[in-house]
Amino acid sequence: MPKCTEGVVDFGRVGRRVVQAAFDGGDIVSDGGVMLLRRIDERIGLTRAAAGVFADGRRAA
């Protein structure tokens, strides 16, 4: 069984805002990270650059 953090983790303040992390979300999935990676990839163009390097020798027919 994994060891879970039940409390709130304080990261301090940024201006008037308090930055905290709470891990009491219950049963959740981590698929949201994929959406973040997609947005980063759109911004930096890594997949587009990699696709330009590899040749696809298949015929469309």
PQR file with spaces between the fields and no chain letter, atoms N, CA, C, O and H, PARSE charges and radii, in Angstrom:
ATOM       1  N    MET     1       0.843   -1.172    0.000 -0.4000 1.5000
ATOM       2  CA   MET     1       0.000    0.000    0.000 -0.0000 2.0000
ATOM       3  C    MET     1       0.890    1.238    0.000  0.5500 1.7000
ATOM       4  O    MET     1       1.845    1.303    0.775 -0.5500 1.4000
ATOM       5  N    PRO     2       0.599    2.225   -0.854 -0.5600 1.5000
ATOM       6  CA   PRO     2       1.453    3.411   -0.919  0.2800 2.0000
ATOM       7  C    PRO     2       1.287    4.291    0.309  0.5500 1.7000
ATOM       8  O    PRO     2       0.239    4.304    0.955 -0.5500 1.4000
ATOM       9  N    LYS     3       2.336    5.017    0.610 -0.4000 1.5000
ATOM      10  CA   LYS     3       2.280    5.970    1.706 -0.0000 2.0000
ATOM      11  C    LYS     3       1.764    7.287    1.140  0.5500 1.7000
ATOM      12  O    LYS     3       2.403    7.880    0.270 -0.5500 1.4000
ATOM      13  H    LYS     3       3.188    5.006    0.086  0.4000 1.0000
ATOM      14  N    CYS     4       0.632    7.743    1.618 -0.4000 1.5000
ATOM      15  CA   CYS     4      -0.014    8.936    1.076 -0.0000 2.0000
ATOM      16  C    CYS     4       0.174   10.119    2.020  0.5500 1.7000
ATOM      17  O    CYS     4       0.233    9.957    3.239 -0.5500 1.4000
ATOM      18  H    CYS     4       0.113    7.262    2.324  0.4000 1.0000
ATOM      19  N    THR     5       0.267   11.298    1.439 -0.4000 1.5000
ATOM      20  CA   THR     5       0.330   12.527    2.207 -0.0000 2.0000
ATOM      21  C    THR     5      -1.089   13.003    2.443  0.5500 1.7000
ATOM      22  O    THR     5      -1.827   13.263    1.493 -0.5500 1.4000
ATOM      23  H    THR     5       0.219   11.429    0.449  0.4000 1.0000
ATOM      24  N    GLU     6      -1.474   13.117    3.705 -0.4000 1.5000
ATOM      25  CA   GLU     6      -2.846   13.513    4.009 -0.0000 2.0000
ATOM      26  C    GLU     6      -2.979   14.989    4.333  0.5500 1.7000
ATOM      27  O    GLU     6      -4.070   15.547    4.216 -0.5500 1.4000
ATOM      28  H    GLU     6      -0.874   12.906    4.477  0.4000 1.0000
ATOM      29  N    GLY     7      -1.911   15.622    4.732 -0.4000 1.5000
ATOM      30  CA   GLY     7      -1.989   17.024    5.132 -0.0000 2.0000
ATOM      31  C    GLY     7      -1.811   17.963    3.960  0.5500 1.7000
ATOM      32  O    GLY     7      -1.633   17.546    2.815 -0.5500 1.4000
ATOM      33  H    GLY     7      -1.025   15.169    4.827  0.4000 1.0000
ATOM      34  N    VAL     8      -1.864   19.238    4.279 -0.4000 1.5000
ATOM      35  CA   VAL     8      -1.643   20.288    3.293 -0.0000 2.0000
ATOM      36  C    VAL     8      -0.170   20.668    3.339  0.5500 1.7000
ATOM      37  O    VAL     8       0.399   20.829    4.418 -0.5500 1.4000
ATOM      38  H    VAL     8      -2.008   19.577    5.209  0.4000 1.0000
ATOM      39  N    VAL     9       0.450   20.812    2.167 -0.4000 1.5000
ATOM      40  CA   VAL     9       1.848   21.216    2.084 -0.0000 2.0000
ATOM      41  C    VAL     9       1.883   22.695    1.715  0.5500 1.7000
ATOM      42  O    VAL     9       1.362   23.087    0.671 -0.5500 1.4000
ATOM      43  H    VAL     9      -0.013   20.681    1.290  0.4000 1.0000
ATOM      44  N    ASP    10       2.488   23.509    2.557 -0.4000 1.5000
ATOM      45  CA   ASP    10       2.589   24.946    2.307 -0.0000 2.0000
ATOM      46  C    ASP    10       3.886   25.260    1.577  0.5500 1.7000
ATOM      47  O    ASP    10       4.962   24.819    1.981 -0.5500 1.4000
ATOM      48  H    ASP    10       2.912   23.190    3.405  0.4000 1.0000
ATOM      49  N    PHE    11       3.771   26.033    0.492 -0.4000 1.5000
ATOM      50  CA   PHE    11       4.946   26.452   -0.257 -0.0000 2.0000
ATOM      51  C    PHE    11       5.251   27.928   -0.030  0.5500 1.7000
ATOM      52  O    PHE    11       6.177   28.471   -0.634 -0.5500 1.4000
ATOM      53  H    PHE    11       2.897   26.391    0.164  0.4000 1.0000
ATOM      54  N    GLY    12       4.487   28.572    0.828 -0.4000 1.5000
ATOM      55  CA   GLY    12       4.737   29.979    1.122 -0.0000 2.0000
ATOM      56  C    GLY    12       3.767   30.896    0.408  0.5500 1.7000
ATOM      57  O    GLY    12       2.674   30.488    0.016 -0.5500 1.4000
ATOM      58  H    GLY    12       3.735   28.131    1.319  0.4000 1.0000
ATOM      59  N    ARG    13       4.184   32.144    0.245 -0.4000 1.5000
ATOM      60  CA   ARG    13       3.324   33.138   -0.379 -0.0000 2.0000
ATOM      61  C    ARG    13       3.979   33.692   -1.631  0.5500 1.7000
ATOM      62  O    ARG    13       5.202   33.782   -1.735 -0.5500 1.4000
ATOM      63  H    ARG    13       5.072   32.476    0.563  0.4000 1.0000
ATOM      64  N    VAL    14       3.124   34.061   -2.580 -0.4000 1.5000
ATOM      65  CA   VAL    14       3.547   34.800   -3.770 -0.0000 2.0000
ATOM      66  C    VAL    14       2.663   36.031   -3.802  0.5500 1.7000
ATOM      67  O    VAL    14       1.500   35.967   -4.202 -0.5500 1.4000
ATOM      68  H    VAL    14       2.131   33.988   -2.495  0.4000 1.0000
ATOM      69  N    GLY    15       3.225   37.147   -3.377 -0.4000 1.5000
ATOM      70  CA   GLY    15       2.407   38.346   -3.221 -0.0000 2.0000
ATOM      71  C    GLY    15       1.373   38.118   -2.138  0.5500 1.7000
ATOM      72  O    GLY    15       1.716   37.762   -1.010 -0.5500 1.4000
ATOM      73  H    GLY    15       4.169   37.198   -3.052  0.4000 1.0000
ATOM      74  N    ARG    16       0.095   38.325   -2.477 -0.4000 1.5000
ATOM      75  CA   ARG    16      -0.983   38.110   -1.513 -0.0000 2.0000
ATOM      76  C    ARG    16      -1.515   36.691   -1.540  0.5500 1.7000
ATOM      77  O    ARG    16      -2.357   36.337   -0.713 -0.5500 1.4000
ATOM      78  H    ARG    16      -0.184   38.614   -3.393  0.4000 1.0000
ATOM      79  N    ARG    17      -1.051   35.873   -2.461 -0.4000 1.5000
ATOM      80  CA   ARG    17      -1.577   34.513   -2.624 -0.0000 2.0000
ATOM      81  C    ARG    17      -0.767   33.501   -1.804  0.5500 1.7000
ATOM      82  O    ARG    17       0.457   33.584   -1.713 -0.5500 1.4000
ATOM      83  H    ARG    17      -0.368   36.161   -3.133  0.4000 1.0000
ATOM      84  N    VAL    18      -1.477   32.561   -1.225 -0.4000 1.5000
ATOM      85  CA   VAL    18      -0.859   31.463   -0.492 -0.0000 2.0000
ATOM      86  C    VAL    18      -0.799   30.267   -1.440  0.5500 1.7000
ATOM      87  O    VAL    18      -1.811   29.901   -2.037 -0.5500 1.4000
ATOM      88  H    VAL    18      -2.472   32.493   -1.299  0.4000 1.0000
ATOM      89  N    VAL    19       0.382   29.653   -1.585 -0.4000 1.5000
ATOM      90  CA   VAL    19       0.559   28.500   -2.463 -0.0000 2.0000
ATOM      91  C    VAL    19       0.593   27.241   -1.612  0.5500 1.7000
ATOM      92  O    VAL    19       1.461   27.084   -0.753 -0.5500 1.4000
ATOM      93  H    VAL    19       1.204   29.950   -1.100  0.4000 1.0000
ATOM      94  N    GLN    20      -0.371   26.334   -1.859 -0.4000 1.5000
ATOM      95  CA   GLN    20      -0.482   25.108   -1.091 -0.0000 2.0000
ATOM      96  C    GLN    20      -0.766   23.938   -2.018  0.5500 1.7000
ATOM      97  O    GLN    20      -1.267   24.111   -3.129 -0.5500 1.4000
ATOM      98  H    GLN    20      -1.076   26.462   -2.556  0.4000 1.0000
ATOM      99  N    ALA    21      -0.440   22.757   -1.546 -0.4000 1.5000
ATOM     100  CA   ALA    21      -0.801   21.533   -2.259 -0.0000 2.0000
ATOM     101  C    ALA    21      -1.557   20.650   -1.274  0.5500 1.7000
ATOM     102  O    ALA    21      -1.106   20.429   -0.150 -0.5500 1.4000
ATOM     103  H    ALA    21      -0.033   22.616   -0.644  0.4000 1.0000
ATOM     104  N    ALA    22      -2.717   20.146   -1.708 -0.4000 1.5000
ATOM     105  CA   ALA    22      -3.514   19.245   -0.895 -0.0000 2.0000
ATOM     106  C    ALA    22      -3.740   17.975   -1.694  0.5500 1.7000
ATOM     107  O    ALA    22      -4.066   18.033   -2.880 -0.5500 1.4000
ATOM     108  H    ALA    22      -3.084   20.326   -2.621  0.4000 1.0000
ATOM     109  N    PHE    23      -3.570   16.844   -1.057 -0.4000 1.5000
ATOM     110  CA   PHE    23      -3.664   15.564   -1.748 -0.0000 2.0000
ATOM     111  C    PHE    23      -4.851   14.754   -1.235  0.5500 1.7000
ATOM     112  O    PHE    23      -4.754   13.544   -1.034 -0.5500 1.4000
ATOM     113  H    PHE    23      -3.305   16.797   -0.094  0.4000 1.0000
ATOM     114  N    ASP    24      -5.958   15.434   -1.028 -0.4000 1.5000
ATOM     115  CA   ASP    24      -7.151   14.775   -0.500 -0.0000 2.0000
ATOM     116  C    ASP    24      -8.227   14.637   -1.578  0.5500 1.7000
ATOM     117  O    ASP    24      -9.418   14.736   -1.284 -0.5500 1.4000
ATOM     118  H    ASP    24      -6.037   16.417   -1.190  0.4000 1.0000
ATOM     119  N    GLY    25      -7.816   14.412   -2.804 -0.4000 1.5000
ATOM     120  CA   GLY    25      -8.747   14.349   -3.924 -0.0000 2.0000
ATOM     121  C    GLY    25      -9.529   13.065   -4.033  0.5500 1.7000
ATOM     122  O    GLY    25     -10.405   12.963   -4.892 -0.5500 1.4000
ATOM     123  H    GLY    25      -6.849   14.332   -3.043  0.4000 1.0000
ATOM     124  N    GLY    26      -9.255   12.083   -3.202 -0.4000 1.5000
ATOM     125  CA   GLY    26      -9.974   10.827   -3.275 -0.0000 2.0000
ATOM     126  C    GLY    26      -9.514    9.999   -4.468  0.5500 1.7000
ATOM     127  O    GLY    26      -8.332    9.999   -4.810 -0.5500 1.4000
ATOM     128  H    GLY    26      -8.543   12.166   -2.504  0.4000 1.0000
ATOM     129  N    ASP    27     -10.447    9.297   -5.096 -0.4000 1.5000
ATOM     130  CA   ASP    27     -10.121    8.462   -6.253 -0.0000 2.0000
ATOM     131  C    ASP    27     -10.064    9.327   -7.506  0.5500 1.7000
ATOM     132  O    ASP    27     -11.098    9.709   -8.054 -0.5500 1.4000
ATOM     133  H    ASP    27     -11.408    9.297   -4.818  0.4000 1.0000
ATOM     134  N    ILE    28      -8.861    9.629   -7.950 -0.4000 1.5000
ATOM     135  CA   ILE    28      -8.676   10.448   -9.140 -0.0000 2.0000
ATOM     136  C    ILE    28      -7.716    9.737  -10.076  0.5500 1.7000
ATOM     137  O    ILE    28      -7.034    8.794   -9.673 -0.5500 1.4000
ATOM     138  H    ILE    28      -8.021    9.319   -7.505  0.4000 1.0000
ATOM     139  N    VAL    29      -7.660   10.178  -11.310 -0.4000 1.5000
ATOM     140  CA   VAL    29      -6.738    9.601  -12.284 -0.0000 2.0000
ATOM     141  C    VAL    29      -5.667   10.628  -12.617  0.5500 1.7000
ATOM     142  O    VAL    29      -5.851   11.823  -12.387 -0.5500 1.4000
ATOM     143  H    VAL    29      -8.214   10.944  -11.638  0.4000 1.0000
ATOM     144  N    SER    30      -4.567   10.168  -13.150 -0.4000 1.5000
ATOM     145  CA   SER    30      -3.463   11.070  -13.473 -0.0000 2.0000
ATOM     146  C    SER    30      -3.408   11.397  -14.957  0.5500 1.7000
ATOM     147  O    SER    30      -2.377   11.870  -15.434 -0.5500 1.4000
ATOM     148  H    SER    30      -4.418    9.197  -13.337  0.4000 1.0000
ATOM     149  N    ASP    31      -4.477   11.163  -15.698 -0.4000 1.5000
ATOM     150  CA   ASP    31      -4.479   11.437  -17.127 -0.0000 2.0000
ATOM     151  C    ASP    31      -4.375   12.920  -17.448  0.5500 1.7000
ATOM     152  O    ASP    31      -4.059   13.277  -18.582 -0.5500 1.4000
ATOM     153  H    ASP    31      -5.315   10.779  -15.310  0.4000 1.0000
ATOM     154  N    GLY    32      -4.630   13.782  -16.491 -0.4000 1.5000
ATOM     155  CA   GLY    32      -4.542   15.218  -16.720 -0.0000 2.0000
ATOM     156  C    GLY    32      -3.140   15.665  -17.092  0.5500 1.7000
ATOM     157  O    GLY    32      -2.976   16.685  -17.762 -0.5500 1.4000
ATOM     158  H    GLY    32      -4.887   13.492  -15.569  0.4000 1.0000
ATOM     159  N    GLY    33      -2.133   14.924  -16.671 -0.4000 1.5000
ATOM     160  CA   GLY    33      -0.759   15.270  -17.021 -0.0000 2.0000
ATOM     161  C    GLY    33      -0.495   15.175  -18.512  0.5500 1.7000
ATOM     162  O    GLY    33       0.354   15.890  -19.044 -0.5500 1.4000
ATOM     163  H    GLY    33      -2.267   14.096  -16.127  0.4000 1.0000
ATOM     164  N    VAL    34      -1.214   14.306  -19.179 -0.4000 1.5000
ATOM     165  CA   VAL    34      -1.058   14.168  -20.630 -0.0000 2.0000
ATOM     166  C    VAL    34      -1.488   15.447  -21.327  0.5500 1.7000
ATOM     167  O    VAL    34      -0.874   15.853  -22.314 -0.5500 1.4000
ATOM     168  H    VAL    34      -1.904   13.726  -18.747  0.4000 1.0000
ATOM     169  N    MET    35      -2.526   16.080  -20.830 -0.4000 1.5000
ATOM     170  CA   MET    35      -2.988   17.328  -21.436 -0.0000 2.0000
ATOM     171  C    MET    35      -1.952   18.431  -21.257  0.5500 1.7000
ATOM     172  O    MET    35      -1.754   19.252  -22.153 -0.5500 1.4000
ATOM     173  H    MET    35      -3.026   15.751  -20.028  0.4000 1.0000
ATOM     174  N    LEU    36      -1.295   18.449  -20.104 -0.4000 1.5000
ATOM     175  CA   LEU    36      -0.235   19.420  -19.876 -0.0000 2.0000
ATOM     176  C    LEU    36       0.927   19.175  -20.828  0.5500 1.7000
ATOM     177  O    LEU    36       1.461   20.117  -21.413 -0.5500 1.4000
ATOM     178  H    LEU    36      -1.456   17.782  -19.377  0.4000 1.0000
ATOM     179  N    LEU    37       1.323   17.906  -20.987 -0.4000 1.5000
ATOM     180  CA   LEU    37       2.408   17.583  -21.916 -0.0000 2.0000
ATOM     181  C    LEU    37       2.056   17.983  -23.343  0.5500 1.7000
ATOM     182  O    LEU    37       2.916   18.460  -24.084 -0.5500 1.4000
ATOM     183  H    LEU    37       0.889   17.141  -20.512  0.4000 1.0000
ATOM     184  N    ARG    38       0.801   17.793  -23.731 -0.4000 1.5000
ATOM     185  CA   ARG    38       0.359   18.175  -25.074 -0.0000 2.0000
ATOM     186  C    ARG    38       0.521   19.679  -25.291  0.5500 1.7000
ATOM     187  O    ARG    38       1.001   20.109  -26.340 -0.5500 1.4000
ATOM     188  H    ARG    38       0.102   17.406  -23.129  0.4000 1.0000
ATOM     189  N    ARG    39       0.123   20.470  -24.307 -0.4000 1.5000
ATOM     190  CA   ARG    39       0.236   21.929  -24.440 -0.0000 2.0000
ATOM     191  C    ARG    39       1.697   22.359  -24.526  0.5500 1.7000
ATOM     192  O    ARG    39       2.042   23.257  -25.294 -0.5500 1.4000
ATOM     193  H    ARG    39      -0.267   20.121  -23.455  0.4000 1.0000
ATOM     194  N    ILE    40       2.551   21.715  -23.734 -0.4000 1.5000
ATOM     195  CA   ILE    40       3.984   22.034  -23.781 -0.0000 2.0000
ATOM     196  C    ILE    40       4.547   21.651  -25.139  0.5500 1.7000
ATOM     197  O    ILE    40       5.321   22.406  -25.726 -0.5500 1.4000
ATOM     198  H    ILE    40       2.270   20.986  -23.110  0.4000 1.0000
ATOM     199  N    ASP    41       4.161   20.471  -25.648 -0.4000 1.5000
ATOM     200  CA   ASP    41       4.645   20.027  -26.945 -0.0000 2.0000
ATOM     201  C    ASP    41       4.184   20.963  -28.053  0.5500 1.7000
ATOM     202  O    ASP    41       4.949   21.239  -28.977 -0.5500 1.4000
ATOM     203  H    ASP    41       3.532   19.857  -25.171  0.4000 1.0000
ATOM     204  N    GLU    42       2.955   21.456  -27.983 -0.4000 1.5000
ATOM     205  CA   GLU    42       2.474   22.414  -28.978 -0.0000 2.0000
ATOM     206  C    GLU    42       3.322   23.673  -28.956  0.5500 1.7000
ATOM     207  O    GLU    42       3.605   24.257  -30.001 -0.5500 1.4000
ATOM     208  H    GLU    42       2.334   21.232  -27.232  0.4000 1.0000
ATOM     209  N    ARG    43       3.722   24.084  -27.778 -0.4000 1.5000
ATOM     210  CA   ARG    43       4.490   25.320  -27.647 -0.0000 2.0000
ATOM     211  C    ARG    43       5.920   25.160  -28.143  0.5500 1.7000
ATOM     212  O    ARG    43       6.427   26.037  -28.842 -0.5500 1.4000
ATOM     213  H    ARG    43       3.492   23.609  -26.928  0.4000 1.0000
ATOM     214  N    ILE    44       6.584   24.056  -27.795 -0.4000 1.5000
ATOM     215  CA   ILE    44       7.994   23.910  -28.171 -0.0000 2.0000
ATOM     216  C    ILE    44       8.182   23.165  -29.491  0.5500 1.7000
ATOM     217  O    ILE    44       9.258   23.229  -30.086 -0.5500 1.4000
ATOM     218  H    ILE    44       6.172   23.343  -27.227  0.4000 1.0000
ATOM     219  N    GLY    45       7.143   22.455  -29.959 -0.4000 1.5000
ATOM     220  CA   GLY    45       7.209   21.796  -31.263 -0.0000 2.0000
ATOM     221  C    GLY    45       8.093   20.567  -31.325  0.5500 1.7000
ATOM     222  O    GLY    45       8.638   20.264  -32.386 -0.5500 1.4000
ATOM     223  H    GLY    45       6.269   22.403  -29.476  0.4000 1.0000
ATOM     224  N    LEU    46       8.252   19.848  -30.224 -0.4000 1.5000
ATOM     225  CA   LEU    46       9.133   18.691  -30.197 -0.0000 2.0000
ATOM     226  C    LEU    46       8.641   17.575  -31.122  0.5500 1.7000
ATOM     227  O    LEU    46       9.432   17.027  -31.890 -0.5500 1.4000
ATOM     228  H    LEU    46       7.809   20.094  -29.362  0.4000 1.0000
ATOM     229  N    THR    47       7.363   17.233  -31.065 -0.4000 1.5000
ATOM     230  CA   THR    47       6.827   16.165  -31.905 -0.0000 2.0000
ATOM     231  C    THR    47       6.913   16.542  -33.378  0.5500 1.7000
ATOM     232  O    THR    47       7.244   15.701  -34.215 -0.5500 1.4000
ATOM     233  H    THR    47       6.721   17.678  -30.441  0.4000 1.0000
ATOM     234  N    ARG    48       6.620   17.789  -33.700 -0.4000 1.5000
ATOM     235  CA   ARG    48       6.698   18.268  -35.084 -0.0000 2.0000
ATOM     236  C    ARG    48       8.138   18.162  -35.599  0.5500 1.7000
ATOM     237  O    ARG    48       8.362   17.745  -36.735 -0.5500 1.4000
ATOM     238  H    ARG    48       6.351   18.471  -33.021  0.4000 1.0000
ATOM     239  N    ALA    49       9.102   18.533  -34.774 -0.4000 1.5000
ATOM     240  CA   ALA    49      10.506   18.454  -35.163 -0.0000 2.0000
ATOM     241  C    ALA    49      10.939   17.004  -35.346  0.5500 1.7000
ATOM     242  O    ALA    49      11.656   16.685  -36.294 -0.5500 1.4000
ATOM     243  H    ALA    49       8.921   18.871  -33.850  0.4000 1.0000
ATOM     244  N    ALA    50      10.505   16.123  -34.442 -0.4000 1.5000
ATOM     245  CA   ALA    50      10.859   14.704  -34.555 -0.0000 2.0000
ATOM     246  C    ALA    50      10.245   14.095  -35.808  0.5500 1.7000
ATOM     247  O    ALA    50      10.889   13.286  -36.475 -0.5500 1.4000
ATOM     248  H    ALA    50       9.921   16.382  -33.672  0.4000 1.0000
ATOM     249  N    ALA    51       9.022   14.466  -36.137 -0.4000 1.5000
ATOM     250  CA   ALA    51       8.360   13.938  -37.332 -0.0000 2.0000
ATOM     251  C    ALA    51       9.090   14.367  -38.596  0.5500 1.7000
ATOM     252  O    ALA    51       9.100   13.632  -39.584 -0.5500 1.4000
ATOM     253  H    ALA    51       8.499   15.124  -35.595  0.4000 1.0000
ATOM     254  N    GLY    52       9.699   15.543  -38.578 -0.4000 1.5000
ATOM     255  CA   GLY    52      10.429   16.016  -39.750 -0.0000 2.0000
ATOM     256  C    GLY    52      11.740   15.290  -39.975  0.5500 1.7000
ATOM     257  O    GLY    52      12.275   15.308  -41.084 -0.5500 1.4000
ATOM     258  H    GLY    52       9.691   16.140  -37.776  0.4000 1.0000
ATOM     259  N    VAL    53      12.262   14.656  -38.949 -0.4000 1.5000
ATOM     260  CA   VAL    53      13.546   13.953  -39.047 -0.0000 2.0000
ATOM     261  C    VAL    53      13.377   12.546  -39.614  0.5500 1.7000
ATOM     262  O    VAL    53      14.252   12.056  -40.328 -0.5500 1.4000
ATOM     263  H    VAL    53      11.828   14.642  -38.048  0.4000 1.0000
ATOM     264  N    PHE    54      12.268   11.901  -39.302 -0.4000 1.5000
ATOM     265  CA   PHE    54      12.046   10.514  -39.721 -0.0000 2.0000
ATOM     266  C    PHE    54      11.284   10.467  -41.027  0.5500 1.7000
ATOM     267  O    PHE    54      10.276   11.153  -41.193 -0.5500 1.4000
ATOM     268  H    PHE    54      11.557   12.299  -38.722  0.4000 1.0000
ATOM     269  N    ALA    55      11.765    9.657  -41.953 -0.4000 1.5000
ATOM     270  CA   ALA    55      11.085    9.469  -43.240 -0.0000 2.0000
ATOM     271  C    ALA    55      10.114    8.306  -43.122  0.5500 1.7000
ATOM     272  O    ALA    55      10.412    7.296  -42.485 -0.5500 1.4000
ATOM     273  H    ALA    55      12.584    9.099  -41.818  0.4000 1.0000
ATOM     274  N    ASP    56       8.953    8.458  -43.741 -0.4000 1.5000
ATOM     275  CA   ASP    56       7.948    7.406  -43.734 -0.0000 2.0000
ATOM     276  C    ASP    56       7.940    6.780  -45.132  0.5500 1.7000
ATOM     277  O    ASP    56       7.447    7.387  -46.082 -0.5500 1.4000
ATOM     278  H    ASP    56       8.710    9.278  -44.259  0.4000 1.0000
ATOM     279  N    GLY    57       8.482    5.577  -45.256 -0.4000 1.5000
ATOM     280  CA   GLY    57       8.601    4.912  -46.555 -0.0000 2.0000
ATOM     281  C    GLY    57       7.367    4.155  -46.977  0.5500 1.7000
ATOM     282  O    GLY    57       7.382    3.509  -48.025 -0.5500 1.4000
ATOM     283  H    GLY    57       8.884    5.084  -44.485  0.4000 1.0000
ATOM     284  N    ARG    58       6.302    4.206  -46.207 -0.4000 1.5000
ATOM     285  CA   ARG    58       5.087    3.479  -46.571 -0.0000 2.0000
ATOM     286  C    ARG    58       4.364    4.171  -47.714  0.5500 1.7000
ATOM     287  O    ARG    58       4.457    5.388  -47.878 -0.5500 1.4000
ATOM     288  H    ARG    58       6.290    4.730  -45.356  0.4000 1.0000
ATOM     289  N    ARG    59       3.648    3.390  -48.496 -0.4000 1.5000
ATOM     290  CA   ARG    59       2.814    3.950  -49.559 -0.0000 2.0000
ATOM     291  C    ARG    59       1.403    4.165  -49.027  0.5500 1.7000
ATOM     292  O    ARG    59       0.874    3.322  -48.303 -0.5500 1.4000
ATOM     293  H    ARG    59       3.572    2.402  -48.363  0.4000 1.0000
ATOM     294  N    ALA    60       0.807    5.270  -49.377 -0.4000 1.5000
ATOM     295  CA   ALA    60      -0.525    5.598  -48.878 -0.0000 2.0000
ATOM     296  C    ALA    60      -1.574    4.611  -49.381  0.5500 1.7000
ATOM     297  O    ALA    60      -2.594    4.411  -48.722 -0.5500 1.4000
ATOM     298  H    ALA    60       1.236    5.955  -49.965  0.4000 1.0000
ATOM     299  N    ALA    61      -1.343    4.002  -50.521 -0.4000 1.5000
ATOM     300  CA   ALA    61      -2.306    3.064  -51.079 -0.0000 2.0000
ATOM     301  C    ALA    61      -2.303    1.797  -50.245  0.5500 1.7000
ATOM     302  O    ALA    61      -3.048    0.862  -50.540 -0.5500 1.4000
ATOM     303  H    ALA    61      -0.514    4.165  -51.056  0.4000 1.0000
